[in-house]
Amino acid sequence: MKDGEAATGQRAASRPKRADARRNEKTLLDAAAAVFVRSGVEAPVRDIAAEAGVGTATIYRHFPTRADLIIGVYRHQVEACAEAGPALLASSPTPYAALASWIDLFVDFLVTKHGLAAVLQSDNAGFETLHAYFLDRLVPVCTDLLAAATDSGEIHTDVPALALMRGVGNLCIGAETPDPRYDARQLVRILIAGLRGVG
């Protein structure tokens, strides 16, 4: 009986540590994503550590290599984007508003993603695995958002989710060049507004 109670106590004591570790990793990934957006994926680890409010050793303990960190950021943002879809449908005034907000988050994700391919160039299989993961997680979310906006009568389109996401991605490519005359987000808004009139 006492042994069982001790084991239960040990398991209970270990739970907060696991939750803390998950929170710490999320903090590091959020910080890395913010730094990558500002400075690119080659930004110094010390900048990421400063953003997260930790030492560089903490970064390396969680992510031994830069590739590990970039992949971690990529997966973290894919998950955040995937989870945002249902949440936006539940909280937005209309399904179309949910779709527009989700596309905005998707644009943020694409901006952070730039530079990933170059870092993983020597590992094509790794990149293909990430790309498949990206499609598996995000295409169904976009499909559900499009279906909800269509069912509500707000949009009239048979554009598949993957085609829409590729279109948004192509518009975001221009954001890589520092040209103040090019506003990818404005063009994406025009594209999404056009869904209302597509037959």
ChimeraX attribute file (.defattr): number of C-alpha atoms within 10 A of each C-alpha:
attribute: neighborCount
match mode: 1-to-1
recipient: residues
	/A:1	6
	/A:2	7
	/A:3	8
	/A:4	9
	/A:5	10
	/A:6	11
	/A:7	12
	/A:8	12
	/A:9	11
	/A:10	11
	/A:11	11
	/A:12	11
	/A:13	11
	/A:14	11
	/A:15	11
	/A:16	11
	/A:17	11
	/A:18	11
	/A:19	11
	/A:20	11
	/A:21	13
	/A:22	12
	/A:23	12
	/A:24	16
	/A:25	19
	/A:26	16
	/A:27	16
	/A:28	25
	/A:29	25
	/A:30	18
	/A:31	19
	/A:32	27
	/A:33	27
	/A:34	17
	/A:35	23
	/A:36	23
	/A:37	17
	/A:38	12
	/A:39	13
	/A:40	18
	/A:41	23
	/A:42	13
	/A:43	15
	/A:44	14
	/A:45	19
	/A:46	14
	/A:47	16
	/A:48	23
	/A:49	20
	/A:50	13
	/A:51	16
	/A:52	23
	/A:53	12
	/A:54	15
	/A:55	13
	/A:56	16
	/A:57	13
	/A:58	15
	/A:59	22
	/A:60	15
	/A:61	9
	/A:62	15
	/A:63	18
	/A:64	12
	/A:65	11
	/A:66	17
	/A:67	14
	/A:68	13
	/A:69	21
	/A:70	24
	/A:71	20
	/A:72	20
	/A:73	24
	/A:74	21
	/A:75	17
	/A:76	17
	/A:77	23
	/A:78	21
	/A:79	15
	/A:80	14
	/A:81	22
	/A:82	21
	/A:83	14
	/A:84	18
	/A:85	23
	/A:86	16
	/A:87	12
	/A:88	19
	/A:89	21
	/A:90	12
	/A:91	11
	/A:92	13
	/A:93	10
	/A:94	15
	/A:95	25
	/A:96	25
	/A:97	17
	/A:98	24
	/A:99	25
	/A:100	17
	/A:101	17
	/A:102	23
	/A:103	23
	/A:104	16
	/A:105	16
	/A:106	23
	/A:107	20
	/A:108	17
	/A:109	19
	/A:110	20
	/A:111	19
	/A:112	24
	/A:113	20
	/A:114	18
	/A:115	15
	/A:116	17
	/A:117	14
	/A:118	11
	/A:119	16
	/A:120	16
	/A:121	11
	/A:122	10
	/A:123	11
	/A:124	11
	/A:125	11
	/A:126	13
	/A:127	18
	/A:128	13
	/A:129	10
	/A:130	16
	/A:131	11
	/A:132	10
	/A:133	14
	/A:134	18
	/A:135	14
	/A:136	12
	/A:137	16
	/A:138	20
	/A:139	18
	/A:140	15
	/A:141	21
	/A:142	24
	/A:143	17
	/A:144	17
	/A:145	25
	/A:146	26
	/A:147	20
	/A:148	19
	/A:149	22
	/A:150	18
	/A:151	12
	/A:152	13
	/A:153	12
	/A:154	17
	/A:155	22
	/A:156	17
	/A:157	16
	/A:158	12
	/A:159	13
	/A:160	13
	/A:161	19
	/A:162	15
	/A:163	11
	/A:164	19
	/A:165	18
	/A:166	11
	/A:167	13
	/A:168	23
	/A:169	17
	/A:170	14
	/A:171	19
	/A:172	21
	/A:173	13
	/A:174	13
	/A:175	17
	/A:176	12
	/A:177	8
	/A:178	8
	/A:179	9
	/A:180	7
	/A:181	6
	/A:182	15
	/A:183	13
	/A:184	19
	/A:185	17
	/A:186	10
	/A:187	14
	/A:188	21
	/A:189	14
	/A:190	11
	/A:191	15
	/A:192	17
	/A:193	14
	/A:194	13
	/A:195	20
	/A:196	16
	/A:197	11
	/A:198	11
	/A:199	9
